[in-house]
Amino acid sequence: MKKIVTYISILILAISLSSCGYNSMVSAQEAATGQWANVESAYQRRADLIPNLVATVKGYASHEQETLTGVIEARAKATAVTIDASNLTAENIAKYQEAQQGLSGALGKLMMVSERYPDLKASQQFSGLQAQLEGTENRINVERNRFNKMVIGYNTMIRKFPKNLTANMFSFEKMDYFKADPSASKAPEVKF
């Protein structure tokens, strides 16, 4: 008799958990953290392209060693910063973004170097790598936007009644968004 009561209790608990939204909250949370992995993957693709880009520029502009070294160091810093998907706090996302911004700045300088070397600009290898890098930057933006969309869905779910009761009971925490770098709000100064 005790086994039957135990089984019925477990069955009632399982039904109530699934109907109170617990499973959908887990699914939404996993979708958002999975999307974060896509953001990191897009940044990794950019980091993987950089050694080829640097090698190509090095062949044409060997005396631009300071710029090349800066790109290599920025890449090393950017790839050293990682975030555990279960710890996506605003502070951790900001640290990750700061490391990526350093790499973006170094790449910008590298692209300016290419303007000084017509032979380099005409190189098919450099043009191909530059096109891949531009495409990767677009992918990064798409993945960040998808991540934020997933976080919106998850955060909305855990805040709406009656699922907010289940979310509080099982400690589902609000997730932070990937935000633009504050310096991005200022237009870059262009000098001729």
C-alpha positions as CSV (number, residue, x, y, z in Angstrom):
1,M,0.0,0.0,0.0
2,K,2.9,2.4,0.8
3,K,4.4,1.8,-2.6
4,I,1.2,2.7,-4.3
5,V,0.9,5.9,-2.3
6,T,4.5,6.8,-3.1
7,Y,4.0,6.1,-6.8
8,I,0.8,8.2,-6.9
9,S,2.6,11.0,-5.0
10,I,5.5,11.0,-7.5
11,L,3.0,10.9,-10.4
12,I,1.1,13.9,-9.0
13,L,4.3,15.8,-8.4
14,A,5.5,15.1,-11.9
15,I,2.2,16.2,-13.4
16,S,2.1,19.4,-11.3
17,L,5.7,20.3,-12.2
18,S,5.0,19.9,-15.9
19,S,1.8,21.9,-15.7
20,C,3.3,24.7,-13.6
21,G,5.8,25.5,-16.3
22,Y,8.9,24.1,-14.7
23,N,9.9,22.1,-17.9
24,S,9.3,25.1,-20.2
25,M,11.5,27.3,-17.9
26,V,14.3,24.7,-18.1
27,S,13.9,24.6,-21.9
28,A,14.0,28.4,-22.2
29,Q,17.0,28.6,-19.9
30,E,18.9,26.0,-21.8
31,A,18.0,27.7,-25.1
32,A,19.5,31.0,-23.9
33,T,22.7,29.4,-22.5
34,G,23.0,27.3,-25.7
35,Q,22.7,30.5,-27.7
36,W,25.5,32.0,-25.6
37,A,27.7,29.1,-26.9
38,N,26.8,30.3,-30.5
39,V,28.0,33.8,-29.6
40,E,31.3,32.4,-28.3
41,S,31.6,30.3,-31.4
42,A,31.3,33.3,-33.7
43,Y,33.9,35.2,-31.7
44,Q,36.2,32.1,-31.9
45,R,35.8,32.0,-35.7
46,R,37.1,35.6,-35.8
47,A,40.0,34.6,-33.5
48,D,40.8,31.7,-35.8
49,L,40.9,33.9,-38.9
50,I,43.4,36.4,-37.4
51,P,46.6,34.3,-37.6
52,N,46.1,34.0,-41.4
53,L,45.3,37.7,-41.8
54,V,48.4,38.6,-39.8
55,A,50.6,36.3,-41.8
56,T,49.3,37.8,-45.0
57,V,49.9,41.3,-43.9
58,K,53.3,40.4,-42.5
59,G,54.4,39.3,-45.9
60,Y,53.7,42.7,-47.4
61,A,54.3,45.1,-44.5
62,S,57.0,43.5,-42.3
63,H,58.0,46.9,-40.8
64,E,54.5,47.3,-39.3
65,Q,55.6,44.9,-36.5
66,E,54.0,47.0,-33.7
67,T,50.6,46.8,-35.3
68,L,51.0,43.0,-36.0
69,T,52.2,42.4,-32.4
70,G,49.2,44.4,-31.1
71,V,46.8,42.2,-33.0
72,I,48.4,39.0,-31.8
73,E,48.4,40.2,-28.2
74,A,44.7,41.4,-28.4
75,R,43.7,38.0,-29.9
76,A,45.5,36.2,-27.0
77,K,43.6,38.3,-24.4
78,A,40.3,37.9,-26.2
79,T,40.6,34.1,-26.3
80,A,41.7,33.9,-22.7
81,V,38.5,35.4,-21.4
82,T,35.7,32.8,-21.3
83,I,32.4,32.6,-19.4
84,D,30.7,29.6,-18.0
85,A,27.2,29.6,-19.5
86,S,25.8,28.9,-16.1
87,N,27.3,32.2,-14.8
88,L,26.1,34.8,-17.4
89,T,26.1,37.8,-15.2
90,A,26.3,41.4,-16.5
91,E,29.8,41.7,-15.0
92,N,31.1,38.6,-16.7
93,I,29.5,39.5,-20.0
94,A,31.1,43.0,-19.8
95,K,34.6,41.4,-19.1
96,Y,34.1,39.2,-22.2
97,Q,33.0,42.1,-24.3
98,E,35.9,44.3,-23.1
99,A,38.4,41.6,-24.3
100,Q,36.6,41.4,-27.6
101,Q,36.6,45.2,-28.0
102,G,40.4,45.2,-27.6
103,L,40.6,42.7,-30.5
104,S,38.2,44.8,-32.6
105,G,40.4,47.9,-32.1
106,A,43.6,46.0,-33.0
107,L,41.9,44.7,-36.1
108,G,40.8,48.2,-37.1
109,K,44.5,49.3,-36.9
110,L,45.5,46.3,-39.0
111,M,42.9,47.3,-41.7
112,M,44.3,50.8,-41.7
113,V,47.8,49.4,-42.4
114,S,46.4,47.6,-45.4
115,E,45.3,51.0,-46.9
116,R,49.0,52.0,-47.0
117,Y,50.0,49.0,-49.2
118,P,48.3,48.8,-52.6
119,D,49.9,45.4,-53.3
120,L,48.4,44.1,-50.1
121,K,44.9,45.4,-50.9
122,A,45.2,43.8,-54.3
123,S,46.2,40.4,-52.9
124,Q,43.4,37.8,-53.4
125,Q,44.4,36.1,-50.2
126,F,44.1,39.3,-48.2
127,S,40.8,40.2,-49.9
128,G,39.4,36.8,-49.2
129,L,40.4,36.9,-45.5
130,Q,39.0,40.4,-45.2
131,A,35.7,39.3,-46.7
132,Q,35.6,36.3,-44.3
133,L,36.3,38.7,-41.3
134,E,33.5,41.0,-42.4
135,G,31.2,38.1,-42.7
136,T,32.3,36.8,-39.2
137,E,31.6,40.3,-37.7
138,N,28.1,40.0,-39.2
139,R,27.7,36.5,-37.7
140,I,28.8,37.8,-34.3
141,N,26.1,40.5,-34.4
142,V,23.4,38.0,-35.5
143,E,24.4,35.6,-32.7
144,R,24.4,38.3,-30.0
145,N,20.9,39.4,-31.2
146,R,19.6,35.8,-31.1
147,F,21.1,35.5,-27.6
148,N,19.3,38.6,-26.4
149,K,16.1,37.4,-28.0
150,M,16.4,34.1,-26.1
151,V,17.1,35.9,-22.8
152,I,14.0,38.1,-23.4
153,G,11.8,35.0,-23.8
154,Y,13.3,33.3,-20.7
155,N,13.1,36.4,-18.5
156,T,9.5,37.1,-19.6
157,M,8.5,33.5,-18.8
158,I,9.9,33.5,-15.3
159,R,8.4,36.9,-14.4
160,K,4.8,36.2,-15.6
161,F,2.2,34.9,-13.3
162,P,1.7,32.0,-12.4
163,K,5.1,30.8,-13.6
164,N,6.8,33.3,-11.5
165,L,5.7,31.3,-8.5
166,T,7.4,28.2,-9.8
167,A,10.5,30.2,-10.9
168,N,10.9,31.6,-7.4
169,M,10.3,28.2,-5.8
170,F,13.1,26.6,-8.0
171,S,15.4,29.6,-8.0
172,F,15.3,30.5,-11.7
173,E,17.2,33.7,-11.9
174,K,16.8,36.5,-14.4
175,M,19.6,36.4,-17.1
176,D,21.6,39.4,-18.3
177,Y,21.7,40.7,-21.8
178,F,24.6,41.2,-24.1
179,K,24.8,45.0,-24.2
180,A,26.6,47.3,-26.6
181,D,29.9,48.7,-25.5
182,P,29.3,52.2,-24.1
183,S,31.9,53.7,-26.5
184,A,29.9,52.4,-29.4
185,S,27.4,55.2,-28.8
186,K,29.9,57.8,-30.0
187,A,30.5,58.1,-33.7
188,P,34.2,57.5,-34.7
189,E,36.1,60.6,-35.7
190,V,37.3,60.4,-39.3
191,K,40.2,62.6,-40.3
192,F,41.4,63.2,-43.9
